Amino acid sequence: MIVTSPEAFREAIEARDYPADRSATMRAAFLVTPAGFRIERESASDNRYMDLDSAVDAQKALVQHQALAEAIMNCGVPVFSMPGQPQLPDGVFPNNCFGTVPGRFIVGSMRHQVRRGEANRADVRRLFTELFGYELRDLSRSGCVAELTGPLVIDRARGIGFCGMSERVDEAGCRAMHEAFDLDLTFRFDLAPGEYHTNVFMAVLAGRGLVLHPGSFADPAVPEAIASLYGDRVLRLSDEEKAAFAGNCIAVTERDVFFSVRAADAMRPESRQAIESWGFTIHSVALDELEKAGGSLRCMVAEVF
């Protein structure tokens, strides 16, 4: 079921139980290394977080990305890293293009031409379909726009999706993702002007807690409706925390939450205390070079379920 208003979402969660009884965190992480890292101006047309005025250090980006992979592995999570391709500079953010549920590999449908080449990577497709044996669900040729877990934040434990509408997803794409990710309920809503991906300012952490920036939603009733599902385990980010990508975080295990160093440094003491009170250890990785491309840590991690 897809609902499109705060009232309908509240009614849906009151009408039936959505128990947190599914796998809440990934079995492995899939990363794409930043080969030939640069700022892609086509993507910047609807991504105001990109830093077009700064030069980039491709070697530093590689080193930071490797540190991210090592930090995730140190938490006991296997990491599959595929080499990036210089002609696909945004490939370092694979969560927009590739997603999974148990037994199924989902390929997204990208808005910008420069990113559509990622969806056609035969090596990535073979990794999941031939080596892992996953069924392929290919949205890239469906005619919709569906940038997967960029616009769609998923509470994996409950099978609930939160889809923020922007240029990076359309109604057909929302429906396609709802079906591809086997969701029981999806709440579709509009983002505030200038926002492009919901996961920049919102995260569900292992089904136990919610992080969001209320001002990034077009309708202020939407974040409050979402928060009603999580009781007192809701962290409402300040403008400063959101601008530093504190909402672009991810629980890589039931106990470990990852932020970029920029995000972690911007967090208020009470924000840290809230997340730690939910039973998480906070980890941070320096990603300032990669963040110049308009995304942060969560965008770099495609989850393997």
C-alpha positions, 0 to 999 in steps of 0.5 A, spaced: 500 500 500 502 506 498 499 512 502 500 520 500 498 524 506 500 524 513 493 522 515 493 516 511 500 514 514 497 514 521 491 511 519 495 505 516 500 504 522 494 504 526 490 499 522 495 494 523 501 492 526 508 492 522 512 488 527 520 489 526 521 482 525 525 482 518 533 483 518 534 490 519 541 491 517 545 488 511 549 482 511 554 485 506 556 492 503 557 494 496 562 499 494 564 502 488 571 506 488 572 513 486 576 512 480 578 518 476 574 522 481 571 529 479 565 533 480 560 532 475 556 538 473 550 535 470 548 532 476 549 538 480 543 541 476 539 539 481 544 537 487 545 543 491 550 540 496 555 539 490 561 544 491 563 546 484 568 551 486 573 546 489 578 542 486 578 535 488 584 530 490 583 524 486 588 520 490 585 523 497 578 521 495 581 513 494 584 513 501 578 516 504 574 511 501 579 505 502 578 507 510 571 507 509 571 500 507 576 498 512 572 501 518 566 497 515 569 491 515 572 492 522 565 491 525 564 484 522 561 486 515 564 483 509 565 489 504 565 488 496 568 493 492 568 494 485 573 498 481 570 505 479 570 507 472 573 514 470 567 515 465 562 514 471 564 519 476 558 519 480 559 511 481 562 512 488 554 513 490 552 506 488 546 506 493 542 510 488 543 505 482 543 498 486 539 495 491 537 488 494 532 484 498 534 477 500 534 473 493 533 479 489 538 485 485 535 491 484 537 496 478 535 503 479 533 508 473 537 514 474 535 521 472 541 524 469 544 521 462 551 521 466 549 516 471 545 511 466 552 508 465 552 505 472 546 501 471 549 498 465 555 495 468 555 488 466 560 486 471 556 488 477 550 485 474 554 478 474 556 479 481 549 479 483 546 474 478 551 469 477 555 469 483 550 471 488 544 467 484 540 473 485 534 474 481 534 481 477 529 486 477 531 491 472 528 498 473 533 502 468 529 500 462 522 501 465 521 509 463 520 511 470 525 515 474 527 511 481 534 512 484 533 507 489 535 508 496 536 515 495 529 518 495 527 512 498 529 511 506 527 504 508 525 501 515 527 494 513 525 491 520 518 493 518 518 493 511 516 500 510 518 505 505 519 513 506 519 516 499 521 523 498 518 526 491 523 530 487 526 530 480 530 524 482 523 519 483 517 520 479 510 516 481 511 510 477 518 510 480 515 510 487 510 504 485 516 500 482 520 501 488 515 499 493 514 493 489 521 491 488 523 492 495 517 488 497 514 493 502 508 492 505 507 500 506 510 506 502 509 513 505 510 518 499 511 525 500 514 532 497 521 534 499 522 542 501 524 546 495 532 544 493 532 537 496 533 532 492 534 525 496 531 523 502 537 520 505 541 526 505 536 528 511 533 522 514 535 515 516 532 509 520 537 506 524 536 498 524 528 499 525 530 502 532 530 509 531 529 515 527 534 521 524 531 527 520 531 534 519 524 537 519 525 543 515 527 538 509 520 536 508 515 540 504 509 539 509 511 539 516 506 534 518 509 529 514 516 528 519 511 528 525 507 523 522 513 519 521 516 520 528 509 517 531 512 510 529 518 511 533 515 514 539 521 517 543 527 514 539 527 520 534 532 525 533 530 532 530 537 535 527 538 542 527 540 546 520 547 545 522 547 538 523 543 537 517 548 541 512 554 537 515 550 531 512 548 528 519 542 525 516 546 521 511 548 516 516 547 508 516 547 503 521 551 497 518 550 492 524 545 492 530 550 496 534 554 500 529 552 507 526 556 510 521 557 518 520 562 522 516 567 526 520 564 532 518 557 530 520 560 527 527 563 533 528 557 538 527 553 533 532 550 536 538 552 533 545 544 531 546 544 528 539 550 523 540 547 522 547 540 520 543 543 515 538 548 512 544 541 511 548 538 507 543 544 502 544 549 504 538 556 505 538 558 511 533 563 511 528 566 516 524 570 516 517 573 522 514 570 523 507 571 531 506 574 530 499 568 525 497 563 530 500 565 535 495 561 531 490 554 532 493 553 526 498 556 523 504 557 516 507 550 513 507 550 514 499 557 510 498 554 504 501 549 499 497 546 494 502 546 487 501 541 483 504 
